[in-house]
Amino acid sequence: MGRRKKIVQECETLMDKPEQIRNIAIAAHVDHGKTTLTDNLLAGAGMISDETAGEQLAMDTEEDEQERGITIDAANVSMTHEYEDTNHLINLIDTPGHVDFGGDVTRAMRAVDGALVVVDAVEGAMPQTETVLRQALREGVKPTLFINKVDRLISELQEGPEEMQERLLDVIRDVNELIRGMTEEMDDIDEDWTVSVEEGTVGFGSALYKWGVSMPSMQRTGMDFGEIMELERADKRQELHDRTPLSDVVLDMVCEHFPNPIDAQPRRIPRIWRGDAESDVAETMQLVDEDGEVVLMVTDIGIDPHAGEIAAGRVFSGTIEKGQELYVSGTAGRNRIQSVGIYMGGERQEVDRVPAGNIAAVTGLRDAIAGSTVSSIEMTPFESIEHISEPVITKSVEAQNMDDLPKLIETLQQVAKEDPTIQIEINEDTGEHLISGQGELHLEVIGQRIERNQGIPINTGEPIVVFREAPQGDSREVEGISPNRHNRFYITVTPLGEDIVEAIQHGEASMDMPELERREALQEAGMDKDTSQNVEHIHNTNVIIDDTKGIQHLNETMELVLEGMEEALNDGPLAAEPVQGSLIRLHDARLHEDAIHRGPAQVIPATRQAIHNALIDAEVRLLEPIQEVRIDVPNDHMGAASGEIQGRRGRVDDMYQEGDLMVVEGVAPVDEMIGFSSDIRSATEGRASWNTENAGFQVMADNLQRETIMEIRERKGMKQELHEAITYF
């Protein structure tokens, strides 16, 4: 029997033993060595050869991932590992580290119970380390830590034992500070989730040279750091690998310290699902009952050239089998399962069934998107997966040949289905379509994949930055009058507190929640009690309050009022960019008693006009997206590096020495960062390494507001004169 077939059989046997299952993700900042580490684990499980591990990058299955040397798509694999005489099934997801593909990390965390966070020993905890930790902890996923590239401290930086120990302790301290800060408000975590060398939740090593250690492994093998340093300096890395193989150390840590589904699901279900806690389906999910109703949470959609669309996700209850007809949340009718499988890296291996507690790959769910709840009964869907960052860059895409237009539209719809962090706007009249994503690289990859995988030659426009509009002060009460002059609405707008906006962005307060829970979340974020009791609607990060008392016919008109308000907030008054962070109060309304005179054609324009006028009165401003920038550069190129930030309307916040490099940290507008990679290379003779992290939106300088607004209006084909009330630029 082939090795692969044997592993599949072992996996199938273990699927029914949830105590022996571990669902984990590997997450880290870009280039900290996740995929190389995963190669080691695959080699340890006998799935790839030991010689090629670390170079094969088996989980980077796409051609563009191999070319660019980065992970773009989260990749799943199932493997087995024997720990303390018991065989374990480990379902692992290797996630991307680049900020542009952070959506894949968020979705992967929904499917797993443990996150192995990898940190580069030389660079330490970086911005994306913080982001992936936050993504894990928000989903109730337990972290452990692996400090990679320890060989560089020994061989390159020639650090002594004390120096090295201090550096490693600093990394652990930084990671624990992040974990502590994020878990102190999480009531459902009653144990200490900080990582510790003594407890064995921290590992050290070199994924490239395939050796690793932890406190338990040192006790078992009798090795200490002194001996490791001697062998590393003497270039006896093979001996190091033979005596303390990385895969054993990491997989032992996974089996010992990560929860199995039976321990994890009772804690995770209330965090990610808001259905009736007393219902049968709640019980079967918490018990990981393979005989219960089927409940699958889809976390990833991919395309297989032969099998078509594949939905991957976590089975929380029941057993998925071929031929079942299942409901997909938010769609009518049922979908029939065509095949069920598990992942073996880039390949999917069909199996007869996948029971609760496992990660499955399913075909036939044509209506599912990433984030869908799939079940054998109609049920409350899981909480939507909240992506931390929003699109900041847009590109137009056109098919070079008009004959390809239908295929391009179909492909773009598929892209939106696979990656919810992408926004697609399809204009069938002009044939021009807009794709908005997390950054230049995100859109570049999608454009290349459309051409390469779908064979559609396309033209893409220059990147356009996505702006926002937000009120800066309080408006007076503004009247909105319907075209027939029979209906009047009285509205004010004020800015929302930053903490409230953040709570909405992180999904801590939403209209999907029970009213009492939402009220408490908003009050906790700083909203006063009376206001929180009158919340009528939340649209993006705008809150609409109904302060009216006993107005006749308002109940049946409210839907149209909200529709008009949403329209106004989707296209702000300055440049038709989305409005964010506004608190809108409806104080009063005068409505015609005859329903025919208060229809959509009257109410929608009235509320739209009232909100736009109130925003103008509240001194609405254009906000631009900004990025945090970190550049690591040799001393003699530090001036050029900081100049690159400052020359882009940026601000340098900090400069400090780390090892033999200088670190420059700052922020800069996304608009100015387009083309940064080639400029920084030439300014520093290719000696700099850098990374950027989206950092939300900030008010654009007043002297640039009018010019930018006019440029956007011209691009959108809008009138070139601004509302006469806008006199504050």
C-alpha positions in Angstrom: 0.0 0.0 0.0 1.3 3.5 -0.9 2.3 5.8 1.9 -0.3 8.4 0.8 -3.1 5.8 0.8 -2.0 4.6 4.3 -2.2 8.2 5.6 -5.7 8.7 4.1 -6.8 5.5 5.8 -5.3 6.6 9.1 -7.1 9.9 8.8 -10.4 8.2 8.1 -10.1 6.0 11.1 -9.3 8.9 13.4 -12.1 11.2 12.1 -14.6 9.4 14.4 -12.4 10.1 17.5 -12.8 13.8 18.3 -10.6 13.5 21.4 -7.7 12.7 19.1 -8.4 15.5 16.6 -6.6 18.9 16.5 -7.8 21.6 14.1 -5.0 24.2 13.8 -3.8 27.2 11.8 -0.3 28.4 11.3 -0.2 32.2 11.2 2.5 34.9 11.2 3.8 38.1 9.7 4.9 37.8 6.1 8.3 36.0 5.6 8.5 34.7 9.2 8.7 31.1 7.8 5.2 29.6 8.1 5.2 27.7 4.8 8.7 26.4 5.4 7.6 25.2 8.9 4.5 23.5 7.4 6.9 21.7 4.9 8.7 20.3 8.0 5.5 19.1 9.5 4.4 17.4 6.3 7.8 15.7 6.1 7.5 14.6 9.7 4.1 13.0 8.8 5.7 11.2 5.9 3.8 13.2 3.2 6.8 14.8 1.5 10.4 13.8 1.5 12.6 15.0 4.3 15.3 16.2 1.8 13.0 18.7 0.0 11.2 19.9 3.1 11.7 23.7 3.5 12.4 24.1 -0.2 9.4 22.4 -1.7 6.8 24.9 -0.2 4.2 22.1 -0.7 1.4 24.3 0.5 2.0 27.1 -2.0 0.3 25.2 -4.7 -0.5 28.1 -7.1 2.1 29.1 -9.7 2.0 32.7 -8.7 2.7 31.8 -5.0 5.8 29.9 -6.1 6.9 32.7 -8.4 6.4 35.5 -5.7 7.7 33.3 -2.8 4.7 34.3 -0.7 1.5 32.5 0.4 -1.6 34.0 -1.2 -4.3 31.4 -0.4 -4.9 29.6 2.8 -4.1 25.9 2.2 -5.5 22.9 4.1 -3.9 19.6 4.9 -4.7 16.6 7.1 -1.9 14.5 8.7 -1.4 12.1 11.6 1.1 12.2 14.5 1.7 9.8 17.3 2.1 11.5 20.7 2.4 9.5 24.0 1.4 6.2 22.2 -1.8 7.7 20.8 -2.3 8.6 17.1 -3.7 12.1 16.5 -5.4 13.6 13.4 -4.2 17.1 12.7 -6.1 19.2 10.3 -3.8 22.2 9.5 -4.4 25.4 7.6 -1.3 27.3 6.4 -2.4 31.0 6.1 -1.0 34.0 4.2 1.2 36.5 6.1 0.9 39.4 3.7 -1.5 42.1 4.9 -3.3 42.1 1.5 -4.5 38.6 2.1 -5.6 38.9 5.7 -9.1 37.9 4.8 -7.9 34.3 4.4 -6.5 34.4 7.9 -9.8 35.6 9.4 -11.8 32.9 7.6 -9.3 30.1 8.5 -9.6 31.0 12.2 -13.4 30.2 12.1 -12.5 26.6 11.2 -9.8 25.9 13.8 -9.4 25.7 17.6 -5.7 26.5 17.9 -3.3 28.9 16.2 0.5 28.3 16.1 1.9 31.8 15.8 5.3 32.0 14.2 7.6 34.9 15.0 11.1 35.6 13.4 13.7 35.6 16.2 15.5 38.5 14.5 12.6 40.7 13.7 10.4 39.9 16.7 6.7 40.5 16.9 5.6 42.7 14.0 2.4 44.5 13.1 0.9 41.5 11.3 1.8 39.3 14.3 -0.5 41.5 16.3 -3.2 41.3 13.6 -3.2 37.5 13.3 -3.2 37.1 17.1 -6.2 39.5 17.3 -8.0 37.5 14.5 -7.4 34.2 16.4 -8.4 35.4 19.8 -11.6 37.2 18.5 -12.7 33.8 17.2 -11.9 32.1 20.5 -8.9 30.2 19.1 -6.0 29.3 21.5 -2.5 30.5 20.6 0.9 28.8 21.1 4.2 30.3 19.9 7.1 29.1 17.7 10.1 31.4 17.5 11.7 30.7 14.1 15.1 31.6 12.5 17.0 31.1 15.8 19.9 29.9 13.6 20.4 33.5 12.4 20.9 34.7 16.0 23.7 32.2 16.4 25.4 32.2 13.0 24.8 35.6 11.6 24.4 37.9 14.6 26.9 35.8 16.6 25.0 36.4 19.8 26.2 34.9 23.1 23.9 32.8 25.3 22.8 35.7 27.6 22.2 38.1 24.7 20.2 35.4 22.8 18.1 34.5 25.9 17.3 38.1 26.4 16.1 38.5 22.8 14.0 35.4 22.9 12.4 36.5 26.3 11.6 39.9 24.7 9.7 38.2 21.9 7.8 36.0 24.4 7.1 39.1 26.5 5.8 41.1 23.5 3.5 38.3 22.4 2.2 37.8 25.9 1.4 41.5 26.3 -0.7 41.3 23.1 -2.5 38.1 24.3 -3.1 39.6 27.8 -4.5 42.9 26.3 -6.8 41.0 24.0 -8.1 38.3 26.4 -8.8 40.3 29.6 -12.2 41.3 28.4 -13.1 37.8 27.1 -15.4 36.3 29.7 -15.5 32.8 28.0 -11.8 32.3 28.5 -11.3 31.2 32.1 -7.7 29.9 31.7 -4.5 31.9 31.2 -3.8 31.8 27.4 -0.4 33.5 27.6 2.5 31.3 26.3 5.3 30.0 28.5 8.5 28.2 28.0 8.1 26.2 31.2 4.6 24.9 30.2 5.8 23.9 26.8 3.6 26.4 24.8 6.7 28.0 23.3 9.0 26.3 20.8 12.3 27.6 19.2 14.2 26.5 16.2 15.0 26.9 12.5 12.4 25.8 9.9 15.0 26.1 7.2 17.4 23.7 8.9 14.6 21.5 10.3 15.5 21.5 14.0 13.5 22.7 16.9 13.4 22.6 20.7 10.9 23.2 23.6 11.3 22.7 27.3 9.7 19.2 27.2 11.8 18.2 24.2 15.0 19.4 25.9 14.1 17.3 29.0 13.4 14.3 26.8 16.6 14.6 24.6 18.9 16.0 27.3 19.9 18.8 24.9 20.4 22.4 26.1 21.0 25.7 24.3 24.7 25.6 24.8 24.9 22.3 22.8 22.6 23.7 20.2 24.8 26.7 19.7 27.9 24.6 19.4 26.3 22.3 16.7 24.9 25.3 14.8 28.2 27.1 14.8 30.1 24.0 13.8 27.6 23.7 10.9 26.4 20.3 12.2 22.8 21.1 11.3 22.0 17.6 10.1 23.0 16.2 13.5 20.8 18.9 15.1 17.9 17.8 12.9 18.5 14.1 13.6 18.6 14.6 17.4 15.7 17.1 17.8 13.6 17.1 14.6 11.4 20.2 14.3 8.3 18.3 13.3 8.2 16.2 16.5 8.6 19.2 18.7 5.9 21.2 17.0 3.4 18.4 16.5 3.9 17.2 20.2 3.1 20.8 21.3 0.0 20.8 19.1 -1.3 17.5 20.5 -0.5 18.4 24.1 -1.6 22.1 24.3 -4.3 22.7 21.7 -7.9 21.7 22.6 -9.7 18.9 20.8 -13.2 19.7 19.3 -15.0 18.3 22.4 -13.2 20.8 24.7 -13.3 23.7 22.2 -16.8 23.6 20.7 -18.8 24.2 24.0 -16.7 27.4 24.4 -16.6 28.5 20.7 -20.3 27.9 19.7 -21.8 30.7 21.9 -19.0 33.0 20.6 -19.8 32.4 16.9 -23.4 31.4 16.9 -26.4 33.4 18.3 -29.2 30.9 17.9 -31.3 29.4 20.7 -28.9 28.0 23.2 -31.5 25.6 24.4 -32.3 24.1 21.0 -31.3 20.5 19.9 -28.9 21.8 17.3 -27.1 23.9 19.9 -26.6 20.8 22.0 -25.4 18.6 19.1 -22.9 21.3 18.1 -21.6 21.6 21.7 -21.3 17.8 22.0 -19.7 17.4 18.6 -22.4 14.8 17.9 -21.8 13.0 14.6 -25.3 11.6 14.7 -26.9 15.1 15.0 -28.2 17.4 12.3 -25.5 18.4 9.8 -24.0 21.8 10.4 -21.1 23.0 8.3 -19.5 26.5 8.4 -18.0 27.3 5.0 -14.7 29.2 5.4 -13.2 28.9 2.0 -14.3 28.5 -1.7 -11.9 27.3 -4.3 -12.0 26.2 -7.9 -10.7 22.8 -9.1 -10.3 22.6 -12.9 -11.9 19.1 -12.8 -14.3 19.1 -9.9 -15.5 22.7 -10.2 -16.3 24.7 -7.1 -15.1 23.3 -3.7 -16.4 24.5 -0.4 -14.1 23.9 2.6 -15.2 24.3 6.2 -15.6 23.0 9.7 -18.2 20.4 10.4 -19.7 21.4 13.8 -22.4 18.7 14.0 -23.6 15.6 12.2 -21.8 13.8 9.4 -21.5 15.0 5.8 -22.0 12.4 3.1 -22.4 12.4 -0.7 -26.0 12.7 -1.9 -27.3 14.8 1.1 -29.5 17.7 0.3 -28.6 20.7 2.5 -29.8 24.2 3.1 -27.4 27.1 2.5 -28.1 30.2 4.7 -29.6 33.1 2.8 -30.6 31.1 -0.3 -33.8 29.3 -1.2 -34.0 25.6 -1.9 -31.4 23.0 -1.1 -28.0 22.0 -2.6 -27.0 18.3 -3.2 -23.6 17.2 -2.1 -21.7 15.7 -5.0 -18.6 14.6 -3.2 -16.9 14.8 0.2 -13.2 14.8 0.8 -10.2 15.9 3.0 -7.3 18.0 1.9 -3.8 16.6 1.3 -2.0 19.9 0.6 -2.8 20.9 -3.0 -4.9 17.8 -3.6 -8.3 16.7 -2.4 -8.8 13.1 -1.4 -12.3 11.8 -1.6 -13.7 9.9 1.4 -17.1 8.4 2.1 -18.0 10.7 5.0 -16.7 13.5 7.3 -18.1 13.6 10.8 -18.4 16.5 13.3 -15.1 18.0 14.6 -13.3 17.8 11.2 -12.5 20.1 8.3 -14.2 18.9 5.1 -13.9 19.7 1.4 -17.3 19.5 -0.3 -18.5 19.8 -3.9 -22.1 20.5 -5.0 -22.7 23.6 -2.7 -23.3 25.9 -5.7 -25.1 28.6 -3.6 -22.5 28.7 -0.8 -20.0 31.6 -0.4 -17.2 32.0 2.1 -19.1 32.5 5.4 -22.2 30.5 4.6 -23.8 28.2 7.1 -24.8 24.8 5.5 -27.2 22.6 7.4 -29.7 19.7 7.2 -32.4 21.8 8.8 -33.2 25.5 8.5 -31.4 27.2 11.4 -30.0 30.5 12.6 -26.7 31.0 10.6 -23.3 31.5 12.3 -22.2 35.1 12.9 -20.8 36.6 9.8 -17.0 36.5 9.6 -15.9 40.1 10.4 -12.9 41.1 8.3 -10.8 43.7 10.1 -9.7 45.8 7.2 -11.9 47.2 4.4 -11.0 47.8 0.7 -8.7 50.8 0.1 -7.8 50.5 -3.6 -9.9 50.1 -6.7 -9.0 49.2 -10.3 -11.1 49.1 -13.4 -11.1 45.9 -15.4 -12.2 45.5 -19.0 -12.1 42.5 -21.3 -9.8 43.2 -24.3 -12.3 41.3 -26.6 -16.0 42.0 -26.2 -16.7 38.3 -26.8 -15.0 37.6 -23.4 -17.4 39.9 -21.5 -19.9 37.3 -20.3 -17.0 35.1 -19.2 -15.3 38.0 -17.4 -18.6 38.9 -15.5 -18.9 35.3 -14.5 -15.3 35.2 -13.3 -15.6 38.4 -11.3 -18.8 37.1 -9.6 -16.8 33.9 -8.7 -13.9 36.1 -7.3 -16.4 37.9 -5.0 -17.7 34.5 -3.9 -14.2 33.1 -3.1 -12.9 36.3 -1.3 -15.4 38.4 0.6 -12.7 41.1 1.2 -13.0 41.9 -2.5 -15.8 44.2 -3.7 -16.9 44.0 -7.3 -19.0 46.6 -9.1 -20.2 45.3 -12.5 -21.4 47.8 -15.1 -22.9 45.7 -17.9 -23.7 48.8 -20.0 -20.1 50.1 -20.3 -18.3 46.8 -19.9 -16.0 48.5 -17.3 -16.0 46.7 -13.9 -14.4 47.9 -10.7 -12.6 45.6 -8.3 -11.8 47.0 -4.8 -9.3 45.2 -2.6 -6.8 45.4 0.3 -3.9 46.8 -1.6 -2.0 46.9 -4.9 -0.7 43.3 -4.6 -4.2 42.0 -3.9 -5.6 43.4 -7.1 -2.5 42.6 -9.1 -2.8 38.9 -8.1 -6.5 38.8 -9.0 -5.9 40.4 -12.4 -3.1 37.9 -13.2 -5.3 35.0 -12.2 -8.1 36.1 -14.4 -5.7 36.1 -17.4 -3.8 33.0 -16.5 -6.4 30.7 -15.1 -9.4 31.8 -17.1 -7.6 32.8 -20.3 -9.3 36.2 -20.5 -7.0 39.0 -21.7 -7.9 42.1 -19.7 -6.9 45.7 -19.5 -6.7 47.2 -16.0 -6.9 50.9 -15.2 -4.6 52.8 -12.8 -5.2 52.1 -9.1 -7.8 54.4 -7.6 -7.8 55.0 -3.9 -11.1 54.5 -2.0 -12.0 57.6 0.1 -14.6 58.1 2.9 -16.6 61.1 4.1 -17.3 61.9 7.7 -18.9 64.8 9.7 -16.4 66.8 11.9 -18.9 68.6 14.0 -22.6 68.7 15.1 -25.2 69.9 12.6 -28.3 72.0 13.3 -31.7 70.4 12.8 -32.2 70.1 9.1 -35.5 69.8 7.3 -35.9 67.4 4.3 -39.0 68.0 2.2 -40.5 65.5 -0.3 -40.9 66.6 -3.9 -44.7 66.9 -3.5 -44.1 69.0 -0.3 -46.5 66.9 1.8 -43.8 65.1 3.9 -41.1 66.6 6.1 -38.3 65.0 8.1 -36.2 66.7 10.7 -32.7 65.3 11.1 -29.4 66.1 12.9 -25.9 64.6 12.3 -23.0 64.3 14.8 -19.8 62.4 14.7 -19.8 58.9 16.4 -17.2 58.2 19.1 -14.1 56.3 17.8 -14.7 53.4 20.3 -18.3 53.0 19.0 -17.1 52.9 15.4 -14.5 50.3 16.3 -17.1 48.1 18.1 -19.3 48.1 15.0 -16.3 47.3 12.7 -15.3 44.4 14.9 -18.9 43.0 14.9 -19.3 43.7 18.7 -22.5 45.7 18.0 -24.7 44.8 15.0 -28.4 44.7 14.0 -28.2 40.8 14.0 -27.8 40.8 17.8 -30.6 40.6 20.3 -31.6 44.2 21.2 -30.4 44.0 24.8 -27.0 42.6 23.9 -26.5 45.3 21.2 -27.6 48.0 23.7 -25.0 46.8 26.3 -22.2 46.6 23.6 -22.9 50.2 22.5 -23.1 51.5 26.0 -19.8 49.8 26.8 -18.2 51.5 23.8 -19.4 54.9 25.2 -22.9 55.5 23.8 -25.3 57.0 26.4 -28.2 54.9 27.6 -31.1 56.8 26.1 -29.4 56.9 22.6 -28.6 53.2 22.7 -32.3 52.4 23.4 -33.5 54.2 20.3 -31.1 52.6 17.7 -33.3 52.0 14.6 -30.5 50.9 12.2 -26.8 50.5 11.8 -25.5 51.0 8.2 -21.7 50.3 7.8 -20.3 52.4 10.7 -23.3 54.8 10.8 -25.9 54.6 13.5 -29.5 55.9 12.9 -31.5 56.9 16.0 -35.3 57.3 16.0 -36.0 60.1 18.6 -39.6 60.6 17.4 -42.6 60.1 19.7 -45.9 58.7 18.5 -45.9 59.9 14.9 -48.8 58.6 12.8 -47.9 56.4 9.8 -44.1 56.5 10.7 -44.0 52.7 11.3 -45.1 51.8 7.8 -42.9 54.5 6.3 -39.8 53.7 8.3 -38.5 51.2 5.7 -38.5 53.9 3.0 -36.9 56.4 5.4 -34.0 54.0 6.1 -33.7 53.3 2.3 -33.2 57.0 1.7 -30.7 57.3 4.5 -28.7 54.3 3.2 -28.6 55.9 -0.3 -27.4 59.1 1.2 -24.7 57.3 3.3 -23.5 55.2 0.4 -22.8 58.3 -1.7 -21.8 61.2 0.5 -22.4 64.9 -0.5 -18.8 65.8 -1.3 -17.8 63.2 -3.9 -20.3 60.3 -3.6 -17.9 58.3 -1.4 -19.3 56.3 1.5 -20.0 58.1 4.7 -18.6 56.7 8.0 -18.8 57.3 11.7 -22.0 59.5 11.8 -24.8 59.4 14.4 -28.0 60.4 12.6 -31.0 61.4 14.7 -34.5 61.5 13.3 -36.2 64.1 15.6 -39.6 64.6 14.0 -41.6 63.9 10.8 -44.7 65.3 9.2 -46.4 62.7 7.0 -49.3 62.9 4.6 -52.1 60.7 5.9 -52.8 59.2 2.4 -50.2 56.3 1.7 -50.2 57.2 -2.0 -48.6 60.6 -1.2 -45.8 59.1 1.0 -44.5 56.5 -1.4 -40.8 55.8 -2.3 -40.7 58.7 -4.9 -41.5 61.1 -2.0 -39.8 59.7 1.1 -36.5 58.5 -0.3 -35.5 61.9 -1.9 -36.6 63.8 1.2 -34.5 61.8 3.7 -31.6 61.6 1.3 -31.6 65.4 0.9 -32.0 66.0 4.7 -29.0 63.8 5.5 -26.8 65.4 2.8 -27.7 68.9 4.0 -27.1 67.9 7.7 -23.7 66.4 6.8 -22.7 69.6 5.0 -23.8 71.6 8.1 -21.7 69.2 10.3 -18.7 70.1 8.1 -18.3 66.8 6.4 -14.7 66.1 5.2 -13.0 63.7 2.9 -11.1 61.0 4.7 -8.2 59.1 3.0 -6.9 55.6 3.8 -3.5 55.5 5.5 -0.9 52.8 6.0 1.6 52.2 8.8 5.0 51.7 7.2 8.0 49.9 8.7 11.3 50.0 6.8 14.4 47.9 8.0 17.5 49.4 6.4 21.3 49.6 6.9 22.5 52.8 8.7 23.8 54.6 5.7 20.5 54.4 3.8 18.4 55.5 6.7 18.0 59.1 5.4 16.9 57.9 2.0 14.3 55.5 3.7 12.8 58.2 5.9 12.9 60.6 3.0 10.7 58.2 1.0 8.0 58.3 3.8 8.2 62.1 4.3 8.2 62.7 0.5 4.8 61.0 0.4 3.0 63.3 2.8 4.0 60.8 5.4 5.1 61.2 9.0 8.1 59.4 10.6 7.1 58.4 14.1 10.1 56.5 15.3 13.7 55.4 14.3 15.7 52.9 16.3 18.5 50.4 16.0 17.7 46.7 15.9 20.7 44.4 15.4 22.8 45.8 12.6 19.8 47.6 11.0 17.9 50.8 11.5 14.1 50.6 11.8 12.1 53.5 10.5 8.4 53.5 11.4 5.7 55.9 10.2 2.4 56.4 8.5 1.6 57.6 5.0 -1.5 58.0 2.8 -2.3 54.9 0.6 -2.7 57.3 -2.4 0.9 58.3 -2.1 2.2 54.7 -1.5 1.3 53.5 -5.0 4.6 52.7 -6.6 6.5 52.7 -3.3 8.1 49.3 -3.7 10.2 50.3 -6.8 11.0 53.8 -5.4 12.3 52.4 -2.0 14.4 49.8 -3.9 16.2 52.4 -6.0 16.5 54.9 -3.0 18.3 52.3 -0.9 20.0 50.3 -3.6 17.8 47.3 -2.9 19.0 47.1 0.7 15.7 47.9 2.5 13.0 45.4 3.5 9.6 46.9 4.4 6.1 46.2 5.1 2.8 48.2 5.3 -0.3 47.7 7.3 -3.6 49.3 6.6 -4.4 51.7 9.5 -7.9 53.0 8.7 -8.8 56.4 7.5 -7.8 60.0 8.5 -9.1 63.4 7.6 -7.3 64.7 4.5 -5.5 68.1 4.9 -7.8 71.0 4.2 -5.6 72.4 1.4 -6.0 69.2 -0.6 -9.7 68.6 0.0 -11.2 70.8 -2.8 -8.8 69.6 -5.4 -9.2 65.9 -4.6 -13.0 66.2 -4.4 -13.1 67.8 -7.8 -10.9 65.1 -9.3 -13.1 62.4 -7.9 -16.3 64.2 -9.2 -14.8 64.5 -12.6 -13.8 60.9 -12.7 -17.4 59.9 -11.7 -19.0 62.2 -14.2 -20.6 64.4 -11.5 -21.3 68.1 -11.7 -18.2 70.2 -11.1 -19.8 72.8 -8.7 -20.1 71.9 -5.0 -23.2 72.6 -2.9 -23.3 76.3 -2.2 -23.3 75.6 1.6 -19.8 74.0 1.3 -17.7 77.1 2.1 -15.3 75.7 4.7 -12.4 74.5 2.5 
